[in-house]
Amino acid sequence: MIDDERLRRVFRSALDLGEDVVVDVLEYRGIDKWDSLAHMSLVAALEDEFDIMIDIDDVIDMSSFSKARELVEKHVV
């Protein structure tokens, strides 16, 4: 199981979000800052932080914070 706070920090950093933003409910394109370019930056940040490689199908499927958590848990050994 991954540390949700660590995942939240990655989201806040990659999407340039303040501490006041409730990250756990975020969805792709649900906020202006999470557009297609930011999505790719988020994917890169997740890969760096958790030392994983995310395949294209998972990149496309990563539509929310909760989906990102599932994806990272799937890849982290």
C-alpha positions as CSV (number, residue, x, y, z in Angstrom):
1,M,0.0,0.0,0.0
2,I,1.3,3.4,-0.9
3,D,1.4,6.5,1.3
4,D,-1.6,8.7,0.3
5,E,0.2,11.8,1.6
6,R,3.1,11.1,-0.7
7,L,0.8,10.8,-3.6
8,R,-1.0,14.0,-2.6
9,R,2.3,15.8,-2.6
10,V,3.1,14.6,-6.1
11,F,-0.3,15.8,-7.3
12,R,0.1,19.2,-5.6
13,S,3.5,19.7,-7.0
14,A,2.8,18.5,-10.6
15,L,-0.4,20.4,-10.9
16,D,0.8,23.5,-8.9
17,L,-2.0,23.2,-6.3
18,G,-2.2,24.8,-2.9
19,E,-2.5,23.0,0.4
20,D,-6.1,24.0,0.6
21,V,-7.1,21.9,-2.4
22,V,-8.7,18.5,-1.6
23,V,-6.6,16.3,-3.9
24,D,-8.5,13.1,-3.1
25,V,-11.5,14.1,-5.1
26,L,-9.7,15.5,-8.2
27,E,-10.6,14.2,-11.6
28,Y,-8.9,14.8,-15.0
29,R,-10.1,18.0,-16.5
30,G,-12.2,18.6,-13.3
31,I,-10.0,21.6,-12.7
32,D,-8.4,24.0,-15.2
33,K,-4.9,23.0,-14.0
34,W,-5.3,19.4,-14.9
35,D,-5.3,19.6,-18.7
36,S,-3.6,17.2,-21.1
37,L,-0.2,18.9,-20.7
38,A,-0.4,18.8,-16.9
39,H,-1.5,15.2,-17.2
40,M,1.7,14.2,-18.8
41,S,3.7,16.2,-16.2
42,L,1.8,14.3,-13.5
43,V,2.6,11.0,-15.1
44,A,6.3,11.9,-15.2
45,A,6.2,13.0,-11.6
46,L,4.6,9.8,-10.5
47,E,7.1,7.7,-12.4
48,D,10.0,9.7,-10.8
49,E,8.6,9.7,-7.3
50,F,7.6,6.0,-7.2
51,D,10.4,4.7,-9.6
52,I,7.9,3.1,-11.9
53,M,7.1,3.1,-15.6
54,I,3.5,3.8,-16.6
55,D,2.3,2.3,-19.9
56,I,0.2,4.2,-22.3
57,D,-3.1,2.4,-21.4
58,D,-2.6,3.3,-17.8
59,V,-1.8,6.9,-18.7
60,I,-5.1,7.1,-20.6
61,D,-7.0,5.3,-17.8
62,M,-5.6,7.6,-15.0
63,S,-8.7,9.8,-14.8
64,S,-8.7,10.7,-11.1
65,F,-6.7,10.7,-7.9
66,S,-8.2,7.4,-6.9
67,K,-7.3,5.8,-10.3
68,A,-3.8,7.2,-9.9
69,R,-3.6,5.5,-6.5
70,E,-4.7,2.2,-8.0
71,L,-2.2,2.5,-10.8
72,V,0.8,3.3,-8.5
73,E,-0.2,0.5,-6.2
74,K,-0.2,-1.9,-9.2
75,H,3.3,-0.9,-10.2
76,V,5.0,-0.5,-6.8
77,V,6.6,-3.7,-5.6
